[in-house]
């Protein structure tokens, strides 16, 4: 009997926390009045990088919001709107060695994002998000690009999500 009472109490508390609408177990702090999101196609505003990079980024963002929120992705007129451009795709030599050669190469991608919250304009912003991955100096970008770009995009998308939905 005590076990049943404890279980009932825990379930009730969990439901109360979840139903308040502001807190969710996925970490989002979106208002319950926000139901939809529009993710406009990102563009490429830099030289270099795979031609499909903006499209890949756009689709990954849509999938992320569908997976981790209850928002419905709509083509236009969403309560939230995300858009922007890949504004940087840079290969930089880092970690100098005694022979004046780089010990590592760094691929850095920057995505300038414009977020519009049509329910609360104070939460709207435009901001660049950037992340990088390093790879050995004795390897080329083309040897590493297909492995590094998805990792970099995953982190940038997480940062965008945290800024827009988790309000971090």
QUIKAFEN-V605312 format. One record per pair of residues at least 24 apart in sequence whose ideal C-beta (glycine too) atoms are under 10 Angstrom apart, sorted by the first residue. I is the first residue (numbers start at 1). GAP is how many residues later the second one is. D is the distance in whole Angstrom. If there is no record, write none. Layout:
{{I;GAP;D} {I;GAP;D}}
This chain:
{{24;44;9} {24;45;8} {24;46;8} {24;141;9} {24;142;10} {26;41;9} {26;42;5} {26;43;7} {26;44;9} {26;135;10} {26;139;8} {26;140;9} {27;41;8} {27;42;10} {27;134;9} {27;135;8} {27;138;8} {27;139;5} {27;140;10} {27;141;9} {28;37;10} {28;40;7} {28;41;6} {28;42;9} {28;43;9} {28;133;8} {28;134;10} {28;136;9} {28;137;4} {28;138;6} {28;139;8} {29;136;7} {29;137;6} {29;138;5} {29;139;9} {30;39;7} {30;40;8} {30;41;7} {30;49;9} {30;50;8} {30;87;9} {30;89;9} {30;93;10} {30;134;9} {30;135;6} {30;136;9} {30;137;8} {31;48;9} {31;86;9} {31;88;6} {31;89;7} {31;92;9} {32;38;9} {33;46;8} {33;86;6} {33;87;9} {34;35;9} {34;36;9} {34;37;7} {34;44;9} {34;45;4} {34;46;6} {34;83;8} {34;84;9} {34;85;6} {34;86;9} {34;131;9} {35;35;8} {35;36;7} {35;37;6} {35;39;9} {35;43;9} {35;44;6} {35;45;10} {35;84;10} {36;35;6} {36;36;5} {36;37;7} {36;38;5} {36;40;10} {36;41;8} {36;42;4} {36;43;5} {36;44;7} {36;45;10} {36;82;9} {37;24;9} {37;25;8} {37;28;5} {37;29;9} {37;32;8} {37;34;5} {37;35;7} {37;36;6} {37;37;7} {37;41;5} {37;42;7} {37;43;4} {37;44;7} {37;45;7} {37;78;10} {37;127;9} {37;128;9} {38;24;10} {38;33;10} {38;35;7} {38;36;6} {38;37;7} {38;38;6} {38;39;7} {38;40;3} {38;41;9} {38;42;7} {38;43;5} {38;44;7} {38;45;8} {38;78;9} {38;80;9} {39;24;10} {39;25;10} {39;26;7} {39;27;10} {39;34;6} {39;35;9} {39;36;9} {39;39;8} {39;41;9} {39;42;8} {39;43;5} {39;44;7} {39;45;10} {40;35;9} {40;36;9} {40;38;10} {40;41;7} {40;42;7} {40;43;4} {40;44;8} {40;74;9} {41;42;8} {41;43;10} {41;44;10} {42;40;9} {42;41;7} {42;42;5} {42;43;6} {42;44;6} {42;45;10} {42;69;7} {42;70;9} {42;71;8} {43;40;9} {43;41;8} {43;42;4} {43;43;7} {43;44;9} {43;69;10} {44;41;7} {44;42;5} {44;43;9} {44;45;8} {45;39;9} {45;40;4} {45;41;7} {45;42;5} {45;43;9} {45;44;10} {45;65;10} {45;67;8} {46;39;8} {46;40;6} {46;41;6} {46;42;6} {46;43;5} {46;44;8} {46;63;9} {46;64;8} {47;42;7} {47;43;10} {48;38;10} {48;40;9} {48;41;4} {48;42;8} {48;43;8} {48;59;10} {48;61;10} {48;93;9} {49;37;6} {49;39;9} {49;40;4} {49;41;10} {49;58;9} {49;60;7} {49;96;9} {49;100;8} {50;36;10} {50;39;9} {50;95;7} {50;96;9} {50;99;7} {52;97;10} {53;33;6} {53;36;7} {53;56;8} {53;58;10} {53;96;7} {53;100;8} {54;30;9} {54;31;7} {54;32;6} {54;57;9} {56;30;10} {56;93;8} {56;94;8} {56;97;7} {57;27;9} {57;28;10} {57;29;7} {57;52;9} {57;54;7} {57;56;10} {57;92;10} {57;96;6} {57;99;8} {57;100;8} {57;103;10} {58;24;9} {58;25;9} {58;26;9} {60;90;8} {60;93;6} {60;94;8} {60;96;9} {60;97;6} {61;50;10} {61;52;9} {61;92;9} {61;95;9} {61;96;6} {61;99;7} {61;100;8} {61;103;10} {63;94;9} {64;90;9} {64;93;5} {64;94;8} {64;96;8} {64;97;6} {64;101;9} {65;92;9} {65;95;10} {65;96;7} {65;99;9} {65;100;7} {68;90;10} {68;93;7} {68;97;8} {68;98;9} {69;92;9} {69;95;10} {69;96;6} {69;97;10} {71;94;8} {77;41;8} {78;38;9} {78;39;10} {78;40;7} {79;37;9} {79;38;7} {79;39;5} {79;40;5} {79;41;10} {80;35;7} {80;36;7} {80;37;6} {80;38;7} {80;39;8} {80;40;10} {80;43;9} {80;44;9} {80;84;7} {80;85;8} {81;33;8} {81;34;7} {81;35;4} {81;36;8} {81;37;7} {81;43;9} {82;31;7} {82;32;7} {82;33;6} {82;34;8} {82;78;7} {82;79;10} {82;82;7} {83;29;10} {83;30;8} {83;31;5} {83;32;8} {83;33;8} {83;43;10} {84;27;6} {84;28;5} {84;29;4} {84;30;5} {84;31;9} {84;42;8} {84;43;9} {84;44;9} {84;45;9} {84;76;9} {85;25;9} {85;26;7} {85;27;5} {85;28;9} {85;29;9} {85;43;10} {86;24;7} {86;25;6} {86;26;8} {86;67;10} {86;70;10} {87;24;7} {87;25;4} {87;26;10} {87;41;6} {87;42;10} {87;43;9} {88;24;8} {88;40;8} {88;42;7} {89;60;9} {89;63;10} {90;40;9} {90;42;8} {91;41;10} {91;44;10} {91;49;10} {91;50;6} {91;54;10} {92;40;8} {92;42;10} {93;44;7} {94;38;9} {94;40;7} {94;43;9} {95;39;8} {95;41;10} {95;42;8} {97;40;8} {101;36;6} {101;37;10} {102;32;10} {102;34;10} {102;35;5} {103;31;9} {103;33;8} {103;34;6} {103;35;10} {104;30;5} {104;31;7} {104;32;7} {104;33;6} {104;35;10} {105;28;10} {105;29;7} {105;30;6} {105;31;7} {105;32;6} {105;33;9} {105;34;8} {105;35;9} {105;36;7} {105;39;8} {106;26;5} {106;27;7} {106;28;5} {106;29;8} {106;42;10} {107;24;10} {107;25;6} {107;26;6} {107;27;8} {107;28;7} {107;34;7} {107;37;7} {107;38;7} {107;41;5} {107;42;8} {107;44;10} {107;45;7} {108;24;4} {108;25;8} {108;26;10} {108;44;8} {109;24;9} {109;39;9} {109;40;7} {109;43;5} {109;44;7} {109;46;9} {109;47;7} {110;42;10} {110;46;8} {111;41;10} {111;42;8} {111;45;5} {111;46;9} {111;48;9} {111;49;8} {113;43;9} {113;46;9} {113;47;6} {113;50;8} {113;51;8} {115;45;8} {115;48;7} {115;49;5} {115;50;10} {116;48;10} {117;47;8} {123;40;9} {123;41;8} {123;44;7} {124;40;10} {125;38;7} {125;39;9} {127;32;9} {127;33;9} {127;36;7} {128;28;10} {129;26;9} {129;27;5} {129;28;9} {129;29;9} {129;30;5} {129;31;6} {129;33;10} {129;34;8} {130;25;9} {130;26;7} {130;29;9} {131;24;4} {131;25;5} {131;26;10} {131;27;9} {131;28;7}}
